[in-house]
Amino acid sequence: MISLTEKAAQHISNYLTKRGKGEGIRLGVKNSGCSGMAYTLEFVDQIQPEDLIFEQHGVKVFVDPKSHVYLDGTELDFVKEGLQEGFKFANPNAKDECGCGESFHV
């Protein structure tokens, strides 16, 4: 399961409204970053047959089965810390993260 905080859902919903289209967002992983794997986020305009779909607070999150193995149980939040703002991933599968929090190791 992938979950969204209310703040993350509101932020995504606002962007989808500004775009004027989209089914939700796709959360995935790719080999990259200083810790081995990096998170990816993109808008979804077309649902793929293999997509796993999680919905919270009226927002859909799409995950491909290969990424889901590394992301199961992850909570996506949107945080503001001082002048910085962005998505924060709470991934129970990550054994280690880089200093910036954008890549992880399982």
C-alpha positions in Angstrom: 0.0 0.0 0.0 1.1 3.6 -0.7 -0.4 6.3 1.4 -0.7 10.1 1.1 -0.9 12.6 3.8 -3.7 15.2 3.5 -1.0 17.9 2.7 0.5 15.8 -0.1 -2.9 15.0 -1.6 -3.9 18.7 -1.5 -0.7 19.7 -3.2 -1.1 17.1 -5.9 -4.8 18.0 -6.4 -3.8 21.7 -6.9 -1.3 20.8 -9.6 -3.7 18.5 -11.4 -6.3 21.3 -11.4 -3.7 23.8 -12.8 -2.7 21.3 -15.5 -6.4 20.8 -16.4 -5.9 17.1 -16.9 -4.5 14.0 -15.3 -5.7 10.9 -13.5 -3.2 11.3 -10.6 0.5 10.8 -10.1 2.8 7.9 -10.7 5.3 7.0 -8.0 8.2 4.8 -9.0 11.9 4.1 -8.5 14.9 4.1 -10.8 18.5 3.1 -10.3 20.2 6.4 -9.6 21.3 8.7 -6.8 24.1 8.4 -4.3 22.4 5.6 -2.3 21.4 3.4 -5.3 17.7 4.1 -6.0 15.9 7.3 -6.6 12.2 8.1 -6.3 10.3 9.3 -9.4 7.1 11.3 -9.6 5.2 12.1 -12.7 1.6 13.0 -13.7 -0.5 10.2 -15.1 -2.7 11.0 -18.1 -3.2 7.4 -19.2 -3.6 4.4 -16.9 -1.5 1.3 -17.7 -3.2 -2.2 -17.4 -0.5 -3.3 -14.9 -0.8 -0.3 -12.7 -1.5 -0.7 -9.0 -3.8 2.1 -7.9 -4.0 3.6 -4.4 -6.4 6.4 -3.6 -6.5 8.7 -0.6 -8.1 12.1 0.0 -9.5 12.0 -3.5 -6.1 11.6 -5.2 -4.9 8.5 -7.1 -1.3 7.2 -6.9 -0.3 4.8 -9.6 2.6 2.3 -9.1 4.0 -0.3 -11.4 4.5 -3.7 -9.9 8.3 -3.7 -10.1 8.5 -0.4 -8.2 5.9 -1.5 -5.7 8.3 -4.1 -4.3 10.5 -1.3 -3.1 7.7 1.2 -2.2 5.1 -1.0 -0.4 4.2 0.8 2.9 5.6 4.2 1.8 3.8 7.4 2.9 4.2 10.4 0.8 4.0 13.8 2.6 4.5 17.4 1.4 6.5 19.5 3.9 7.7 23.0 4.2 10.9 23.6 6.2 12.0 27.2 6.3 12.3 28.3 2.7 12.4 24.7 1.4 9.3 22.7 0.4 8.8 19.4 -1.3 7.7 15.8 -1.1 9.0 13.6 1.7 9.1 9.8 1.5 8.7 7.7 4.6 9.7 4.3 3.1 9.8 1.4 5.6 11.8 -0.6 3.1 14.7 1.8 3.0 17.7 0.7 5.0 19.6 3.9 4.3 19.1 7.2 2.6 21.4 9.8 1.2 21.7 13.2 3.0 19.2 14.9 0.7 16.5 12.2 1.1 16.0 11.7 -2.6 17.7 8.3 -2.9 17.7 5.2 -0.8 19.1 1.7 -0.4 17.1 -1.4 0.4 
